[in-house]
């Protein structure tokens, strides 16, 4: 573990650090860890840019839109140095290994770079820049091997992401993650369970298991896929009620994993497995070692063996080499599999990737195909949601619904936060719930991607005028 240089005060003044965390939940975990490390060494964390002496922008560099958002955020933070209290700007995260030198040269307001393997040294970096240094702390992405640090959660207190591995050994032709995050490295079961116990003691009730490829967990440490073993250990952690699995590579979903999902009460009957396409030709071009027929068989097996399982996937439309025929195959594949939740992304050209060197189709065609695929999926999602009407689902309360008195918003096991919609339900007269409570809710209707229901004893009211929260269904994962 890194040794930190004391430096939380300069000239007797308390140093406040603000964070801007961009991108996926995996990046958010890194930000939470940095916040925890700084908090434990005397720095004060603020969520207001105008109060911060130091601003840290934790960047995402996965696709063009994410890179643009990251650069815009860096520039906005840089303005705080000219007009506000801010004295130092740190840029961390996925853009640093690829573009750090370029960013430092073109944006002089940047005082420090922190690579994806270097965030445990964030305290040293800030001490250095407050002492007048320019700091470039950028190691090989593979340098970090474990990251079991005290975190300060940026999520609601009842939900936390649990990162079980870093990096990726897949060589998908469109993806730059291995360049930014390095090779796959699993944490030990003991380290992960130790963190889960701390989270449970903090009041966390839902763990969302993440990494670049969760089903590759343990291969490097134990010689075989070990996600099933890990989930069994996590299910024994006191205080945890739900365990949800994301980012599962389909070819490593074992019978043992399926059995654990079917039998362990705490494991949500929910699986996120990005498939990327339904055309064998496109899967070969993408360097995905699978075939669409195998995907279909896997979907059928999961639904046969795990009663009520909810399946999420993501796909790319407009990838180089995708002609009209291959795109129609993708649409047919969506119709055949009928996933409960789907995100479709217009292909984004990534430099230094094989796909990025291929002939590109116009951006407007990519966008049109994304929209067409999502139109197909929206009908499927509505049908899958309508099948929930009349069922009794356990709902994790997240707060009051904007409709007013007696209405609450929450999620069932079928809904992961921020990407899958919500359950809006009416409570019985006089009933009061707080965030983190679990409430049995009978589903009475469907509104777009959301479910509507009522708790026991509720007096039904028309739901047509519900003010629904906006849930971005195409969020980058």
C-alpha positions in Angstrom: 0.0 0.0 0.0 1.2 3.5 -0.8 2.9 5.6 1.8 1.5 9.2 1.9 3.3 12.4 2.5 1.6 14.5 5.1 0.2 17.6 3.3 -3.4 18.2 4.1 -2.7 21.7 5.2 -0.8 24.5 3.5 0.1 27.6 5.5 -2.2 26.4 8.2 -5.2 26.2 5.9 -7.3 23.1 5.5 -7.1 21.7 1.9 -10.4 20.9 0.2 -10.4 18.4 -2.7 -13.3 18.1 -5.2 -13.8 15.2 -7.6 -15.4 15.0 -11.0 -15.9 11.3 -11.8 -16.8 10.4 -15.4 -17.6 7.1 -17.2 -18.5 3.7 -15.9 -19.0 2.3 -12.4 -15.5 0.8 -12.5 -14.2 4.4 -12.8 -16.5 5.5 -10.0 -15.0 2.8 -7.7 -11.5 4.3 -8.4 -12.9 7.8 -7.5 -14.4 6.5 -4.3 -11.1 4.9 -3.3 -9.2 8.1 -4.0 -11.7 10.0 -1.8 -11.3 7.5 1.0 -7.5 7.6 0.8 -7.5 11.4 0.9 -10.0 11.5 3.7 -7.9 9.2 5.8 -4.8 11.5 5.4 -6.4 14.7 6.5 -7.8 16.2 3.3 -11.4 17.5 3.3 -13.6 16.4 0.4 -16.1 18.9 -1.1 -18.8 18.4 -3.7 -18.6 22.1 -4.7 -16.2 23.2 -7.3 -16.1 26.7 -6.0 -14.9 25.5 -2.6 -12.1 23.2 -3.9 -8.4 24.0 -3.5 -7.7 21.0 -5.7 -9.9 19.5 -8.4 -9.5 15.9 -9.6 -11.1 14.9 -13.0 -11.3 11.1 -13.3 -11.6 10.7 -17.0 -13.3 8.2 -19.3 -11.6 7.5 -22.7 -13.7 4.6 -24.0 -15.5 6.3 -26.9 -15.5 9.7 -28.7 -18.4 11.1 -26.7 -16.8 10.1 -23.4 -13.5 11.6 -24.4 -15.2 14.8 -25.4 -17.0 15.0 -22.1 -13.7 14.4 -20.3 -11.9 17.1 -22.1 -14.8 19.5 -21.6 -14.7 18.7 -17.9 -11.0 19.3 -17.7 -11.4 22.7 -19.4 -14.2 23.7 -17.1 -12.2 22.7 -14.1 -9.2 24.7 -15.5 -11.4 27.8 -15.5 -11.8 27.4 -11.8 -8.1 28.1 -11.4 -8.5 31.4 -13.2 -11.8 32.6 -11.6 -12.2 30.6 -8.3 -10.4 29.2 -5.3 -8.9 26.3 -7.1 -5.1 26.2 -7.0 -4.4 22.8 -8.6 -5.9 20.5 -11.3 -5.3 16.8 -11.4 -6.3 14.6 -14.4 -6.7 10.9 -13.6 -8.3 7.9 -15.2 -8.5 6.2 -18.6 -7.4 9.1 -20.8 -4.1 9.4 -19.0 -2.3 6.3 -20.3 -3.2 7.2 -23.9 -3.3 10.9 -24.1 -1.6 12.2 -20.9 1.3 13.9 -22.6 -0.9 15.5 -25.2 -3.3 16.8 -22.5 -0.5 18.2 -20.5 1.0 20.0 -23.5 -2.3 21.4 -24.8 -4.0 22.3 -21.5 -1.4 24.2 -19.4 -3.9 24.4 -16.4 -3.2 20.7 -15.7 -0.8 20.3 -12.8 -0.7 16.6 -12.5 -1.4 13.3 -14.3 -2.4 10.1 -12.4 -2.5 6.9 -14.3 -5.1 4.1 -13.9 -2.6 2.1 -11.8 -1.5 5.1 -9.7 -4.5 6.4 -7.9 -3.3 4.9 -4.6 -0.6 7.6 -4.7 -3.1 10.5 -5.0 -2.1 11.9 -1.7 1.6 12.1 -2.7 0.6 13.7 -6.0 -1.5 16.5 -4.4 1.3 17.2 -1.8 3.7 17.5 -4.7 1.7 20.0 -6.7 0.8 22.1 -3.7 4.5 22.4 -3.1 4.9 23.8 -6.6 5.7 20.8 -8.7 4.3 19.5 -11.9 3.7 15.8 -11.3 3.3 12.9 -13.9 2.5 9.8 -11.9 1.8 7.4 -14.8 2.9 3.7 -14.4 2.2 0.7 -16.5 -1.5 0.0 -16.3 -0.7 -3.5 -15.0 1.2 -2.1 -12.0 -1.7 -2.2 -9.5 -2.5 -5.7 -8.3 -5.0 -5.1 -5.5 -7.0 -2.1 -4.4 -8.7 -3.0 -1.1 -8.9 0.6 0.2 -11.3 2.3 2.4 -13.9 3.9 0.1 -16.2 6.8 0.6 -19.3 5.8 -1.4 -20.7 8.2 -4.1 -23.7 5.9 -4.5 -26.7 5.9 -2.1 -25.6 4.2 1.1 -27.6 1.0 0.4 -25.9 0.2 -2.9 -22.3 -0.2 -3.8 -20.2 -1.4 -6.7 -17.7 -4.1 -5.9 -14.8 -4.3 -8.4 -13.4 -7.9 -8.4 -10.7 -7.6 -11.1 -9.0 -5.0 -13.3 -8.0 -5.0 -16.9 -9.0 -7.3 -19.7 -7.4 -10.2 -21.7 -10.0 -10.1 -24.5 -8.8 -8.7 -27.8 -12.1 -7.3 -29.2 -11.1 -5.5 -32.3 -13.2 -2.3 -31.5 -12.0 -1.9 -27.9 -9.2 0.1 -26.3 -9.7 -0.9 -22.7 -6.7 -3.2 -22.5 -4.5 -0.2 -23.6 -5.9 1.9 -20.8 -6.4 -0.7 -18.1 -3.9 -3.4 -18.8 -4.2 -7.2 -18.6 -6.8 -9.0 -16.5 -5.8 -9.2 -12.8 -8.1 -10.8 -10.3 -8.3 -9.8 -6.7 -8.2 -12.6 -4.2 -11.4 -14.0 -2.8 -10.2 -13.0 0.7 -9.6 -9.4 -0.3 -13.0 -9.1 -2.0 -14.9 -10.7 0.8 -13.1 -8.4 3.3 -14.3 -5.4 1.4 -17.8 -6.7 1.1 -17.9 -7.2 4.9 -16.9 -3.6 5.4 -19.5 -2.4 3.0 -22.2 -4.5 4.7 -21.2 -3.0 8.1 -21.6 0.4 6.5 -25.2 -0.4 5.7 -24.8 -1.5 2.1 -27.6 -4.0 1.1 -27.0 -4.3 -2.6 -23.6 -5.3 -4.1 -23.1 -4.9 -7.9 -20.2 -7.1 -8.9 -18.2 -5.5 -11.7 -15.0 -5.7 -13.7 -14.1 -5.5 -17.4 -15.0 -9.2 -17.6 -16.5 -10.7 -14.4 -16.7 -14.3 -15.8 -12.9 -14.3 -16.3 -12.6 -13.8 -12.5 -10.0 -16.1 -10.9 -8.5 -17.7 -14.0 -5.2 -15.9 -13.4 -5.1 -16.7 -9.7 -6.8 -20.0 -9.4 -6.4 -21.6 -12.9 -10.1 -21.7 -13.6 -13.1 -19.4 -13.7 -14.0 -18.8 -10.1 -16.9 -16.3 -10.1 -19.3 -19.0 -8.8 -17.0 -19.7 -5.8 -16.8 -15.9 -5.1 -20.5 -15.4 -5.3 -21.0 -18.2 -2.7 -18.6 -16.5 -0.4 -20.3 -13.1 -0.9 -23.7 -14.6 -0.2 -22.5 -15.4 3.3 -21.6 -11.8 4.1 -23.9 -10.4 6.9 -26.1 -7.4 6.0 -26.0 -8.0 2.2 -29.4 -8.7 0.7 -28.9 -8.5 -3.1 -25.8 -9.4 -5.2 -26.1 -8.4 -8.9 -23.6 -9.4 -11.6 -22.6 -7.2 -14.5 -20.2 -7.4 -17.6 -20.2 -11.2 -18.0 -18.4 -12.6 -21.1 -20.9 -15.1 -22.5 -18.5 -17.9 -23.4 -17.3 -18.2 -19.7 -20.8 -18.6 -18.2 -20.3 -22.0 -16.6 -22.9 -24.5 -15.4 -21.5 -24.0 -11.9 -22.3 -20.2 -12.2 -25.8 -20.9 -13.5 -26.4 -23.3 -10.6 -25.3 -20.6 -8.0 -27.6 -18.0 -9.6 -30.5 -20.5 -9.5 -30.0 -21.6 -5.9 -28.4 -18.8 -3.9 -31.2 -16.6 -2.5 -29.0 -13.4 -2.3 -27.9 -13.7 -5.9 -30.3 -11.6 -8.0 -31.8 -13.5 -10.9 -30.2 -10.9 -13.2 -27.3 -11.2 -15.6 -25.7 -8.6 -17.7 -23.7 -10.1 -20.6 -22.6 -7.8 -23.5 -22.9 -9.8 -26.7 -22.2 -6.9 -29.2 -23.8 -8.5 -32.3 -26.0 -11.3 -33.6 -24.2 -11.9 -36.9 -21.4 -14.5 -37.0 -19.6 -12.6 -39.7 -19.6 -9.5 -37.5 -18.6 -11.5 -34.4 -15.5 -12.7 -36.4 -14.7 -9.1 -37.5 -15.0 -8.0 -33.9 -12.7 -10.8 -32.8 -15.3 -12.3 -30.5 -14.7 -16.0 -30.0 -18.3 -17.0 -30.1 -21.2 -17.5 -32.5 -24.8 -16.3 -32.5 -26.2 -19.9 -32.4 -24.3 -20.4 -29.2 -25.6 -17.2 -27.8 -29.2 -18.3 -28.5 -28.6 -21.6 -26.8 -27.1 -19.9 -23.8 -30.1 -17.6 -23.4 -32.4 -20.6 -23.6 -30.3 -22.5 -21.0 -30.3 -19.5 -18.6 -34.1 -19.1 -18.8 -34.7 -22.9 -18.4 -32.4 -23.2 -15.3 -32.8 -19.9 -13.5 -36.5 -19.3 -13.0 -37.5 -15.6 -13.7 -34.0 -14.6 -14.8 -33.7 -11.1 -16.2 -31.2 -10.7 -19.0 -29.5 -7.5 -20.1 -27.1 -7.1 -23.1 -25.4 -4.5 -25.2 -24.8 -4.3 -28.9 -22.9 -2.2 -31.4 -24.6 -0.9 -34.6 -22.7 0.4 -37.6 -19.4 -1.4 -36.9 -17.1 -1.5 -39.9 -18.0 -4.4 -42.2 -21.7 -4.4 -41.2 -23.8 -4.3 -44.3 -27.5 -4.1 -44.5 -27.7 -7.9 -44.4 -25.7 -8.2 -41.2 -27.8 -5.4 -39.6 -31.0 -7.3 -40.4 -29.4 -10.4 -38.8 -28.9 -8.3 -35.6 -32.5 -7.2 -35.6 -33.7 -10.8 -36.1 -31.4 -11.9 -33.2 -32.9 -9.3 -30.9 -36.4 -10.6 -31.8 -35.4 -14.2 -31.2 -33.6 -13.7 -27.9 -36.1 -11.1 -26.4 -33.7 -9.6 -23.8 -35.4 -7.8 -21.0 -33.0 -4.8 -21.2 -30.7 -3.8 -24.1 -28.4 -0.9 -24.8 -27.5 -0.3 -28.5 -24.5 1.9 -29.2 -23.5 3.5 -32.5 -20.0 2.3 -33.3 -17.3 4.8 -32.2 -14.0 4.7 -34.0 -11.1 4.1 -31.6 -7.5 4.8 -32.7 -4.9 2.1 -32.1 -7.6 -0.6 -32.5 -8.0 -3.0 -35.5 -11.6 -1.8 -36.1 -10.4 1.8 -36.1 -8.1 1.0 -39.1 -11.0 -0.4 -41.2 -13.2 1.5 -43.6 -15.8 3.5 -41.6 -19.4 4.0 -42.5 -20.9 7.5 -42.2 -21.9 8.5 -38.6 -25.4 9.2 -39.6 -25.8 5.6 -40.8 -24.5 4.3 -37.5 -26.9 6.5 -35.6 -29.9 5.5 -37.8 -29.1 1.8 -37.2 -28.7 2.3 -33.5 -32.1 4.0 -33.4 -33.7 1.3 -35.5 -32.4 -1.4 -33.2 -33.6 0.4 -30.1 -37.0 0.7 -31.7 -37.2 -3.0 -32.1 -36.0 -3.5 -28.6 -38.5 -1.0 -27.1 -41.4 -3.2 -28.3 -39.7 -6.3 -26.8 -39.0 -4.5 -23.5 -42.6 -3.4 -23.2 -43.8 -7.0 -23.8 -41.3 -8.3 -21.2 -42.5 -5.7 -18.7 -46.1 -6.4 -19.3 -45.5 -10.0 -18.3 -44.6 -8.8 -14.8 -48.2 -7.4 -14.3 -49.8 -9.3 -11.4 -46.6 -10.5 -9.9 -45.4 -9.7 -6.4 -41.8 -8.3 -6.5 -39.5 -7.2 -3.7 -38.6 -3.6 -4.3 -35.6 -1.7 -2.9 -36.9 1.8 -2.0 -34.9 4.7 -3.4 -37.1 7.6 -2.4 -40.4 9.3 -2.9 -41.8 9.5 -6.4 -42.4 13.0 -7.7 -46.2 12.4 -8.0 -46.5 13.2 -4.3 -47.9 11.8 -1.1 -47.9 8.0 -0.8 -45.9 7.3 -4.0 -42.4 5.9 -3.9 -39.7 4.9 -6.5 -37.5 1.9 -6.2 -36.1 -1.1 -8.1 -36.8 -4.8 -8.2 -34.2 -7.5 -8.8 -34.9 -6.9 -12.5 -33.5 -3.4 -12.5 -29.9 -2.3 -12.0 -29.4 1.4 -11.0 -29.4 4.0 -13.7 -29.8 1.8 -16.7 -32.9 -0.4 -16.4 -35.9 1.7 -15.3 -37.6 1.7 -12.0 -40.7 0.6 -10.1 -43.1 3.4 -9.0 -45.5 2.2 -6.4 -48.2 3.5 -4.1 -48.0 2.8 -0.3 -50.8 2.0 2.0 -52.4 5.1 3.7 -50.1 6.1 6.6 -47.2 3.9 5.5 -43.8 5.4 5.4 -40.7 4.0 3.8 -37.1 5.2 3.7 -34.3 4.6 1.1 -32.9 1.2 1.5 -36.1 -0.5 2.8 -37.3 -3.6 1.0 -41.1 -3.6 0.3 -43.3 -6.3 -1.4 -45.1 -4.6 -4.4 -47.7 -6.0 -6.6 -47.1 -4.9 -10.2 -50.3 -3.4 -11.7 -49.1 -1.7 -14.8 -46.3 -0.6 -17.2 -45.3 2.9 -18.2 -42.6 3.0 -20.9 -39.6 1.2 -19.5 -40.9 1.4 -15.9 -43.2 -0.7 -13.8 -46.1 0.6 -11.7 -47.4 -1.1 -8.6 -48.9 -0.9 -5.1 -47.7 -2.1 -1.7 -50.1 -4.1 0.5 -53.1 -2.1 1.6 -52.6 0.7 -1.0 -55.6 2.3 -2.5 -55.2 2.2 -6.3 -55.2 5.5 -8.1 -54.8 6.2 -11.9 -51.2 6.3 -12.9 -51.5 8.1 -16.2 -50.1 11.3 -14.9 -47.1 9.9 -13.1 -44.0 12.1 -13.5 -41.4 9.5 -14.4 -37.7 10.1 -13.8 -35.6 10.1 -17.0 -33.6 6.8 -17.2 -30.9 6.9 -19.9 -31.2 3.4 -21.5 -28.1 3.8 -23.7 -25.6 4.7 -21.0 -22.0 3.5 -21.6 -21.1 0.4 -19.7 
